[in-house]
């Protein structure tokens, strides 16, 4: 299936390239669209009506795509149809509208792959909101529908078909300011032909579908997606597994581990200079291998990842580890008690290196803590904890008032896991991880018991940079840094609006996805990302508003300001902050729904709760519309706020009807 997708993608790219060379200059077709859009705008001049169309039109299209997927038991048909649809617009729309339309079409195509699992009643509701919602919007704003202008014509059906075909780009075009110079549509890059420039504007379609491909089976995650915890757990109870653990532990204790520092025995000698007594003998190594490859472990990974993924054991990293029973300050052992990420290769795509901790005794004193999950586990005999070596923040902590009667001994087993189609990336991740681990291991051993100024400085550096690395992950996230850097570069090279679109709506999609899936969420990651991207979105709104009312920070007149709009902004955000103070941060970010806050869903009943429905969302919609009310801002950024409000309202409907994946299971 993956190979077929790759072939299809290559075929699409070839078609795009062929189209760039063969499509005639788009003059007549585009002129027809401009004429049609002028007629359409006469019935869509009210900004509220236009803004509501950004909600109703996509919902209607989504409902149709979703139903087709449900009937066809797959999304291949709709994906191909939408690619063909976008390609057919190349000679019919201005380039900027090609880009906007292809981006929305791709997003709706991907969304329909998930909504196809909704029931028929939910699909009917989506379609009714989308289709009849447009009529309701016209009725509430006092504008006639465009369809009413040709309702009695003899060629009604052909006009309706044309209207439907162009509906999404017509909605985009209707949001353009009336005075905008349509000649700006025809700007082309100097190094390519006009037709090639139009094909180039289909890149949003290709980018979204490609991102969906690499993320659908978990090979890569993007900030708008639901992100499950990457902490995996199970317990080894099979007699043969228990016997192997007992054999390994008995051998380890017989080796008399240190009572001053942690102790280590390697599966495979990391270097020719490694003393033989630090390497497991053959019988212990065989018992280790049987544990590493047992069925329970394989089932644990299969439950989290697709069964078509490869799971390679990285013996060059594997070891028996005995925790230090005494203080570890000013030594490299302190790293284990400091929040840290084990490895630096976050940016290798499509593959992950997992470290697995296997408990081997009655340990109660030392717990492993995963603050971004959050989860705390004191691994005992047979307990298994597996986590991403390069991505998961963790540390160990001694429980106050609890003392182990014996050494805490664990196995550290390492795997590289990746889809079979990503074999080169998997092998690269395995090689990089193993060699990094060997290099860091040498540094760690050199500073485990510092006895000189140089070794003490090295030990300090190990701990210091460990803290820097984890702080960046906790407050920003390396995946977010990579995402933002990529789109910042694209925004600089192509158009700032690329960065604007890529960062303005991420938090809404993350809300919707997380609220829907909710099981096994990485809650710390979710809160961090939601706050980060919401802050970016609001910050850009403020800057763009200031830029618009000051004519690019060159001139300012108080007359440009809209006092009512500013009041809406201030009042909306103040009410939203008051709501947050009542719910708390965890309550605001689905803490109850995700099981992180042990309270009833509607536990707050003070104003505005119990008075205003969904006050958090509606107050922010009011603030957003306050920005949009300013004419200078609206002319500069006609699409920005309507898309914000549309996504907020989609999520409000999701919350109101409590739409989530396990709803049926709970009500059955």
VOGU-3710 file (C-alpha; in Angstrom, 3 decimals, decimal comma):
1> xxxxxxxxxx> 0,000/0,000/0,000  2,806/2,397/0,910  4,649/1,551/-2,295  1,472/2,150/-4,269  1,073/5,537/-2,596  4,635/6,488/-3,505  4,020/5,501/-7,124  0,794/7,513/-7,125  2,620/10,532/-5,717  5,303/10,252/-8,403
11> xxxxxxxxxx> 2,567/9,996/-11,047  0,859/13,111/-9,660  4,114/15,049/-9,714  4,704/13,928/-13,289  1,218/15,091/-14,239  1,849/18,456/-12,605  5,089/18,820/-14,522  3,357/17,828/-17,765  0,574/20,305/-17,049  3,128/23,047/-16,564
21> xxxxxxxxxx> 4,419/22,439/-20,081  1,144/21,839/-21,918  -1,654/23,929/-20,377  -2,388/26,957/-22,547  -2,199/30,466/-21,057  -5,103/30,777/-18,613  -6,805/33,885/-19,894  -10,358/32,994/-20,948  -11,055/30,546/-18,077  -9,691/32,872/-15,438
31> xxxxxxxxxx> -11,617/35,820/-16,836  -14,758/33,707/-16,538  -14,027/33,053/-12,855  -13,411/36,744/-12,179  -16,747/37,558/-13,808  -18,495/34,831/-11,786  -16,895/36,021/-8,555  -18,151/39,575/-9,184  -21,696/38,209/-9,354  -21,114/36,054/-6,268
41> xxxxxxxxxx> -19,832/39,019/-4,248  -23,100/40,891/-4,720  -24,721/38,260/-2,504  -21,803/38,000/-0,051  -20,902/41,538/0,959  -21,753/41,282/4,654  -18,564/40,333/6,567  -20,513/38,186/9,049  -22,112/36,229/6,219  -18,703/35,727/4,595
51> xxxxxxxxxx> -17,131/34,691/7,916  -19,863/32,116/8,562  -19,274/30,657/5,094  -15,763/29,773/6,243  -17,470/27,367/8,649  -20,475/26,146/6,703  -18,858/25,581/3,301  -15,959/23,404/4,556  -18,345/21,423/6,794  -20,611/20,671/3,847
61> xxxxxxxxxx> -17,692/19,523/1,696  -16,280/17,496/4,594  -19,624/15,735/5,076  -19,756/14,695/1,404  -16,150/13,452/1,351  -16,667/11,611/4,626  -19,808/9,839/3,418  -18,044/8,696/0,230  -15,172/7,361/2,345  -17,601/5,549/4,620
71> xxxxxxxxxx> -19,423/3,914/1,710  -16,168/3,031/-0,082  -14,499/1,825/3,165  -11,446/3,905/2,349  -10,216/7,292/1,227  -8,472/6,436/-2,043  -11,383/7,561/-4,221  -11,842/10,940/-2,538  -8,093/11,607/-2,380  -7,685/10,995/-6,114
81> xxxxxxxxxx> -10,819/13,028/-6,861  -9,574/16,009/-4,840  -6,129/15,902/-6,475  -7,802/15,881/-9,887  -10,108/18,713/-8,790  -7,227/20,925/-7,665  -5,236/20,157/-10,819  -8,277/21,128/-12,906  -8,244/24,612/-11,355  -4,743/25,457/-12,594
91> xxxxxxxxxx> -5,950/27,411/-15,625  -9,150/28,728/-14,049  -8,144/30,596/-10,875  -5,669/33,310/-9,972  -2,547/31,675/-8,482  -3,158/32,841/-4,898  -6,621/31,302/-4,937  -5,154/28,062/-6,302  -2,888/27,906/-3,243  -5,671/28,706/-0,768
101> xxxxxxxxxx> -8,098/26,264/-2,348  -5,571/23,441/-2,605  -4,598/23,927/1,054  -8,204/23,728/2,271  -9,063/20,849/-0,056  -6,072/18,875/1,203  -7,027/19,583/4,821  -10,608/18,477/4,224  -9,407/15,355/2,406  -7,254/14,368/5,369
111> xxxxxxxxxx> -9,986/15,250/7,890  -12,488/13,073/6,024  -10,260/10,054/6,630  -11,042/10,435/10,324  -14,651/11,643/10,227  -15,604/8,673/8,017  -15,838/6,620/11,220  -18,667/8,794/12,566  -22,212/7,425/12,479  -24,763/8,231/9,807
121> xxxxxxxxxx> -26,622/10,603/12,101  -23,431/12,583/12,742  -22,814/12,762/8,988  -26,355/14,027/8,450  -25,763/16,663/11,107  -22,505/17,780/9,481  -24,182/18,097/6,104  -27,175/19,994/7,505  -24,933/22,461/9,347  -22,873/22,916/6,182
131> xxxxxxxxxx> -25,679/23,154/3,628  -28,591/24,712/5,509  -26,211/26,767/7,637  -25,367/28,777/4,524  -29,042/29,602/3,985  -29,403/30,498/7,667  -26,376/32,783/7,413  -27,942/34,609/4,465  -31,263/34,885/6,295  -29,671/36,298/9,471
141> xxxxxxxxxx> -27,641/38,891/7,557  -30,462/39,856/5,188  -28,615/38,861/1,995  -30,132/36,807/-0,796  -28,405/33,602/-1,808  -26,450/33,460/-5,048  -28,516/30,445/-6,092  -31,677/32,586/-5,965  -30,271/34,728/-8,784  -30,468/31,876/-11,313
151> xxxxxxxxxx> -33,144/29,701/-9,673  -35,655/30,282/-12,486  -33,211/30,103/-15,409  -33,625/27,360/-17,985  -30,006/26,263/-17,539  -30,363/26,062/-13,762  -28,651/22,704/-13,386  -25,554/23,697/-15,332  -25,316/26,960/-13,373  -25,722/25,045/-10,095
161> xxxxxxxxxx> -22,968/22,640/-11,146  -20,681/25,581/-11,945  -21,568/27,250/-8,648  -20,757/24,036/-6,748  -17,496/23,501/-8,640  -16,218/26,988/-7,823  -17,845/27,313/-4,377  -14,734/27,099/-2,193  -12,585/29,531/-4,228  -15,609/31,850/-4,537
171> xxxxxxxxxx> -15,855/31,988/-0,729  -12,168/32,870/-0,528  -12,513/35,529/-3,214  -15,543/37,068/-1,512  -13,415/37,808/1,544  -11,051/39,962/-0,500  -11,495/43,707/0,095  -13,610/45,354/-2,602  -10,903/47,797/-3,590  -8,122/45,195/-3,873
181> xxxxxxxxxx> -6,256/45,443/-7,150  -7,021/42,201/-8,982  -3,927/42,786/-11,074  -1,901/41,626/-8,080  -3,280/38,167/-8,815  -1,157/38,021/-11,939  2,227/38,505/-10,303  4,567/35,702/-11,351  8,048/34,664/-10,396  10,590/35,890/-12,903
191> xxxxxxxxxx> 12,380/32,538/-13,208  9,354/30,465/-14,277  6,563/30,670/-16,808  3,103/31,792/-15,771  1,718/28,266/-16,113  4,560/26,713/-14,116  3,936/29,372/-11,486  0,344/28,193/-11,233  1,402/24,560/-10,855  3,800/25,709/-8,143
201> xxxxxxxxxx> 0,775/26,971/-6,185  -0,453/23,378/-5,842  2,411/22,715/-3,423  0,137/23,142/-0,356  -1,892/20,181/-1,612  1,223/18,050/-2,081  2,675/19,129/1,272  -0,450/18,311/3,295  -0,983/14,923/1,642  2,705/14,048/2,068
211> xxxxxxxxxx> 2,576/15,083/5,737  -0,483/12,913/6,218  1,293/9,969/4,567  4,346/10,053/6,843  2,279/10,695/9,968  -0,663/8,363/9,462  1,124/5,307/10,844  3,085/7,310/13,416  6,380/7,564/11,535  6,300/11,315/12,148
221> xxxxxxxxxx> 4,005/13,582/14,136  3,146/17,200/13,463  2,032/19,744/16,066  -1,601/19,801/14,939  -2,024/16,046/15,463  -3,113/14,076/18,499  0,083/12,881/20,134  -0,066/9,765/22,246  2,311/9,124/25,087  5,426/7,296/23,933
231> xxxxxxxxxx> 5,782/5,569/27,286  5,004/1,876/26,828  4,450/-0,533/29,701  3,852/-4,231/30,244  4,805/-6,963/32,723  6,832/-10,123/32,151  4,996/-13,010/33,811  5,766/-16,002/31,585  7,795/-18,634/33,544  10,669/-18,616/31,041
241> xxxxxxxxxx> 10,930/-14,801/31,203  10,909/-14,799/35,001  13,599/-17,505/35,049  15,806/-15,456/32,715  15,459/-12,372/34,921  16,354/-14,353/38,040  19,425/-15,803/36,356  20,686/-12,368/35,239  20,093/-10,789/38,655  21,805/-13,608/40,554
251> xxxxxxxxxx> 24,887/-13,224/38,344  24,875/-9,444/38,830  24,700/-9,618/42,633  27,512/-12,186/42,597  29,676/-9,571/40,857  29,409/-7,376/44,012  28,159/-4,021/42,621  29,639/-0,793/43,967  28,024/0,799/47,013  29,405/4,253/46,081
261> xxxxxxxxxx> 28,434/4,660/42,409  26,205/3,032/39,810  27,497/-0,186/38,217  27,288/-1,335/34,597  27,862/-4,548/32,630  27,643/-4,384/28,852  25,990/-6,841/26,501  28,691/-6,199/23,910  32,097/-4,675/24,624  31,858/-0,998/23,583
271> xxxxxxxxxx> 35,570/-0,891/22,675  38,597/-3,211/22,526  39,853/-1,622/25,747  36,752/-2,612/27,724  37,764/-4,975/30,564  36,380/-8,476/30,127  34,830/-8,401/33,616  32,566/-5,523/32,499  30,999/-7,639/29,729  28,301/-10,284/30,254
281> xxxxxxxxxx> 29,394/-13,904/29,825  27,767/-15,966/27,090  25,076/-17,624/29,250  23,972/-14,324/30,813  23,996/-12,631/27,410  21,768/-15,402/26,003  19,296/-14,937/28,872  19,366/-11,185/28,174  18,617/-11,798/24,487  15,684/-14,064/25,317
291> xxxxxxxxxx> 14,152/-11,319/27,451  14,777/-8,670/24,769  13,019/-10,693/22,070  10,239/-12,352/24,068  6,632/-12,342/22,850  5,348/-10,016/25,585  7,805/-7,299/24,541  6,976/-7,735/20,864  3,249/-7,510/21,629  3,828/-4,292/23,602
301> xxxxxxxxxx> 5,436/-2,594/20,601  2,859/-4,029/18,178  0,063/-2,532/20,282  1,603/0,937/19,968  3,011/0,790/16,448  1,869/-0,814/13,224  2,662/-4,523/12,973  4,410/-3,827/9,686  7,170/-1,957/11,522  10,640/-3,397/12,064
311> xxxxxxxxxx> 12,018/-3,771/15,579  15,828/-4,012/15,658  17,595/-4,818/18,928  20,616/-2,521/19,466  22,972/-4,791/21,392  25,735/-2,194/21,272  23,709/-0,108/23,764  22,355/-2,851/26,016  23,501/-3,241/29,597  22,742/-4,359/33,141
321> xxxxxxxxxx> 22,486/-1,283/35,359  22,682/-1,140/39,148  21,594/2,159/40,740  23,900/3,977/43,104  22,701/3,427/46,686  24,379/6,612/47,985  24,581/10,326/47,190  25,487/11,274/43,621  26,096/15,034/43,828  28,959/16,452/41,739
331> xxxxxxxxxx> 29,342/13,203/39,766  27,938/12,157/36,402  25,558/9,837/38,299  23,647/13,034/39,108  22,403/12,967/35,515  20,057/10,101/36,328  18,435/12,163/39,104  18,129/15,223/36,832  15,345/15,637/34,286  17,000/14,645/31,042
341> xxxxxxxxxx> 16,708/13,230/27,542  19,088/10,376/26,840  20,043/11,177/23,242  20,325/14,101/20,801  18,918/12,675/17,551  15,422/14,072/17,787  15,552/15,233/14,181  16,096/11,881/12,458  12,707/11,322/10,788  10,523/8,215/10,551
351> xxxxxxxxxx> 12,462/6,171/13,144  12,773/6,010/16,926  15,248/4,541/19,358  13,513/3,136/22,443  15,159/2,421/25,781  13,412/-0,288/27,786  13,843/-0,602/31,545  13,096/-4,055/32,985  12,751/-4,319/36,766  14,328/-7,351/38,438
361> xxxxxxxxxx> 13,641/-7,025/42,174  11,322/-5,644/44,884  12,405/-2,057/44,298  10,198/0,494/46,069  12,719/3,234/46,777  13,659/4,445/43,286  10,954/5,580/40,867  11,327/6,598/37,236  9,354/9,766/36,511  8,127/10,985/33,119
371> xxxxxxxxxx> 6,970/14,597/33,697  5,570/15,196/30,218  3,254/12,161/30,328  2,901/12,466/33,410  3,732/9,085/34,959  5,722/7,772/37,915  6,689/4,102/38,201  8,934/2,217/40,613  9,825/-0,724/38,368  9,703/-4,024/40,231
381> xxxxxxxxxx> 10,310/-7,594/39,123  8,959/-8,087/35,628  7,820/-4,473/35,176  8,698/-3,057/31,759  8,954/0,652/30,869  9,897/1,601/27,304  10,364/5,203/26,164  11,858/7,191/23,311  15,606/7,516/23,904  15,908/10,813/22,000
391> xxxxxxxxxx> 12,579/12,418/22,850  11,222/11,585/26,296  12,134/13,653/29,358  12,581/11,476/32,458  14,576/11,049/35,654  14,789/8,803/38,691  13,953/9,844/42,232  14,445/8,246/45,629  11,177/8,079/47,573  11,445/9,693/50,974
401> xxxxxxxxxx> 11,074/7,291/53,901  11,485/4,209/51,703  14,721/2,221/51,573  15,359/-0,836/49,421  16,716/-3,832/51,308  18,883/-4,741/48,347  20,350/-3,298/45,158  18,033/-1,979/42,442  19,048/-3,897/39,322  17,472/-3,268/35,919
411> xxxxxxxxxx> 18,073/-4,269/32,346  18,502/-1,454/29,843  17,433/-2,829/26,489  17,417/-0,702/23,331  15,533/-0,988/20,070  15,236/0,922/16,829  11,691/0,863/15,470  10,586/2,177/12,082  8,240/1,423/9,147  9,691/-0,990/6,614
421> xxxxxxxxxx> 9,508/1,688/3,911  11,840/3,847/6,049  14,625/1,236/6,276  17,502/3,680/5,517  16,327/6,042/8,258  15,945/3,162/10,702  19,465/1,910/10,081  20,802/5,466/10,360  18,996/6,005/13,683  20,345/2,706/15,024
431> xxxxxxxxxx> 23,922/3,522/14,013  23,805/7,089/15,347  22,226/6,024/18,635  24,709/3,229/19,246  27,750/5,370/18,531  26,437/8,284/20,582  25,770/5,945/23,491  29,325/4,604/23,329  30,800/8,117/23,275  28,606/9,373/26,107
441> xxxxxxxxxx> 29,273/6,193/28,088  33,016/6,874/27,916  32,463/10,445/29,133  30,124/9,239/31,861  32,589/6,656/33,171  35,373/9,233/33,138  33,335/11,496/35,423  31,505/8,972/37,598  34,038/9,478/40,402  35,824/12,797/39,661
451> xxxxxxxxxx> 39,146/13,065/41,442  40,712/16,065/39,697  39,810/19,598/38,662  39,428/18,581/35,004  37,176/15,617/35,779  35,050/17,748/38,111  34,631/20,372/35,346  33,667/17,599/32,923  31,138/16,203/35,414  29,662/19,698/35,873
461> xxxxxxxxxx> 29,370/20,093/32,098  27,578/16,759/31,747  24,942/17,849/34,267  24,702/21,467/33,001  24,105/20,616/29,347  21,741/17,843/30,361  19,602/20,494/32,086  19,756/22,855/29,101  18,631/20,122/26,718  15,646/19,055/28,816
471> xxxxxxxxxx> 14,547/22,646/29,542  14,341/23,355/25,815  12,218/20,250/25,338  9,899/21,009/28,261  9,229/24,645/27,345  9,465/24,589/23,540  9,877/21,055/22,202  12,472/20,109/19,619  9,793/19,022/17,164  8,226/22,487/17,453
481> xxxxxxxxxx> 11,587/24,152/16,917  12,105/22,118/13,738  8,562/22,887/12,529  8,819/26,612/13,233  12,301/26,877/11,724  11,127/25,143/8,540  8,159/27,441/8,049  10,109/30,521/9,076  12,568/29,716/6,279  9,707/29,137/3,825
491> xxxxxxxxxx> 8,008/32,338/4,946  11,220/34,288/4,416  11,947/32,738/1,013  8,390/32,635/-0,371  5,857/34,727/1,540  5,332/35,566/5,222  1,773/34,288/4,905  3,144/30,738/4,616  4,485/31,041/8,166  1,318/32,837/9,283
501> xxxxxxxxxx> -1,003/30,078/8,087  1,307/27,318/9,344  1,316/28,735/12,894  -2,055/30,454/13,346  -4,394/27,460/13,398  -2,291/24,648/14,843  -3,754/24,899/18,345  -7,358/24,525/17,126  -6,539/21,345/15,240  -4,636/20,041/18,267
511> xxxxxxxxxx> -7,667/20,798/20,480  -9,992/18,963/18,109  -7,720/15,933/17,676  -6,871/15,623/21,367  -10,472/16,038/22,513  -11,548/13,401/20,007  -8,901/10,701/20,637  -8,030/11,510/24,285  -6,854/7,979/25,291  -3,157/7,777/26,249
521> xxxxxxxxxx> -2,434/11,447/25,528  0,987/12,924/26,262  -0,629/15,585/28,436  2,458/17,665/29,169  3,263/17,846/25,467  -0,323/18,830/24,689  -0,391/21,732/27,175  3,033/22,953/26,081  2,150/22,922/22,387  -1,310/24,412/22,846
531> xxxxxxxxxx> 0,084/27,340/24,834  2,995/27,830/22,426  0,943/27,961/19,232  -1,912/29,924/20,760  0,615/32,516/21,969  2,134/32,662/18,483  -1,286/33,066/16,877  -2,423/35,860/19,197  0,978/37,578/19,047  0,845/37,680/15,256
541> xxxxxxxxxx> -2,719/39,004/15,338  -1,612/41,876/17,565  1,429/42,665/15,404  -0,541/42,509/12,156  -3,245/44,712/13,671  -0,634/47,278/14,733  1,002/47,042/11,291  -2,335/47,672/9,551  -3,477/50,643/11,639  -0,053/52,325/11,430
551> xxxxxxxxxx> 0,372/51,730/7,686  3,380/49,516/8,182  4,587/51,310/11,348  5,102/54,501/9,329  2,028/56,568/10,148  -0,672/56,542/12,795  -3,944/58,383/13,144  -6,329/57,826/16,068  -9,185/57,970/13,569  -8,058/54,604/12,176
561> xxxxxxxxxx> -8,733/52,913/15,500  -12,104/51,338/16,110  -13,045/51,863/19,801  -15,829/49,279/19,662  -13,501/46,713/18,085  -10,788/47,377/20,668  -13,405/47,016/23,402  -14,387/43,641/21,950  -10,736/42,558/21,953  -10,100/43,683/25,523
571> xxxxxxxxxx> -13,415/42,421/26,885  -13,152/39,077/25,105  -9,656/38,279/26,310  -10,305/39,547/29,856  -13,356/37,287/30,137  -11,338/34,388/28,727  -8,597/34,940/31,312  -11,211/35,092/34,073  -12,603/31,752/32,877  -9,096/30,277/32,955
581> xxxxxxxxxx> -8,604/31,494/36,530  -11,764/29,623/37,563  -10,989/26,391/35,744  -7,230/26,367/36,265  -4,787/25,594/33,447  -5,410/21,841/33,584  -9,175/22,351/33,650  -8,923/24,697/30,675  -6,942/22,184/28,645  -9,326/19,210/28,919
591> xxxxxxxxxx> -7,927/18,016/32,248  -11,317/16,533/33,205  -11,968/14,881/29,825  -8,449/13,428/29,743  -8,601/12,164/33,312  -5,965/14,551/34,702  -8,397/16,524/36,920  -10,621/14,446/39,183  -13,733/16,636/39,102  -17,098/16,681/37,392
601> xxxxxxxxxx> -17,198/18,287/33,968  -19,368/21,248/34,979  -17,933/21,756/38,448  -17,625/25,552/37,969  -20,996/27,316/38,004  -19,963/30,892/38,841  -20,361/33,598/36,194  -19,883/33,339/33,271  -20,478/29,578/33,605  -24,155/28,768/33,873
611> xxxxxxxxxx> -24,950/32,112/32,231  -23,042/32,186/28,922  -22,759/28,913/26,985  -19,152/27,950/26,223  -17,855/31,272/27,594  -14,182/30,437/26,984  -14,674/29,914/23,257  -17,294/32,593/22,661  -15,293/35,250/24,521  -12,281/34,568/22,325
621> xxxxxxxxxx> -14,450/34,647/19,202  -15,667/38,094/20,293  -12,044/39,214/20,726  -11,117/37,859/17,297  -14,058/39,609/15,647  -12,914/42,780/17,398  -9,691/42,575/15,374  -11,671/41,848/12,205  -13,994/44,810/12,773  -11,178/47,259/12,030
631> xxxxxxxxxx> -11,362/48,098/8,335  -7,605/48,545/7,837  -6,866/45,168/9,414  -9,707/43,468/7,551  -8,439/44,777/4,230  -4,902/43,643/4,966  -5,838/40,175/6,283  -9,336/39,277/5,038  -9,073/35,517/5,694  -7,212/35,435/8,980
641> xxxxxxxxxx> -9,986/35,992/11,520  -12,809/34,144/9,690  -10,662/31,009/9,648  -9,890/31,467/13,370  -13,565/31,813/14,226  -14,634/28,928/11,981  -12,193/26,524/13,661  -13,193/27,729/17,125  -16,851/27,105/16,299  -16,086/23,625/14,971
651> xxxxxxxxxx> -14,423/22,810/18,271  -17,321/24,370/20,184  -19,735/22,055/18,395  -17,449/19,132/19,216  -17,471/20,070/22,908  -21,199/20,806/22,984  -22,138/17,405/21,570  -19,196/15,692/23,322  -17,918/14,076/20,126  -15,009/11,740/20,867
661> xxxxxxxx> -13,728/8,337/19,802  -14,768/6,257/22,808  -18,184/7,829/23,351  -20,053/4,779/22,050  -18,054/2,424/24,234  -18,931/4,431/27,348  -22,642/4,687/26,522  -23,074/1,086/25,403
//
